[in-house]
Amino acid sequence: QVQLVESGGGLVQAGGSLRLSCAASGPTFSGYVMGWFRQGPGKKREFVSAIKWNSASTYYADSVKGRFTISRDNAKNTMYLQINSLKPEDTAVYYCAADQFIKTYSQDHEYDYWGQGTQVTVSS
C-alpha cells in the first residue's frame, strides 16, 4: 500500500519561496510517476508538475515553468517541489500523487495514490 505525506506548506509573502516535500512509503517506486497537483479556492484541481522516478524526467505546467522545480531523493523516498517567486495566484492546497501506470501525467484521474495535501497561502 502506497502512502504519501506532504509537508512544507505555509503562509508566505509574494516573491518568497517554499519547498514542499512528499514522503512516500510502500513498495519500491521504481517505474512510478509522481506528481504535484494543486487546488485553489473555488477552482478545479490542476496539474503542476510530475517526475518519473527512474529517469527523473520532469514535466511542468506552463504556468509554473521557470519558478517551480520538481526533484526526488531515491534514498529518502521523498519528492520535492521547490517554489520560487511565489504569487498570490499560487495559493492552493498542494497534493502529491503517485501511480505506476500513467499515460498522461497531467491527468489527475490516472493517479491512484494521493496525499492529504498541504496548504500554501501567498499574501500580496
Disulfide bonds with the S-S distance in Angstrom:
Cys22-Cys96 2.13
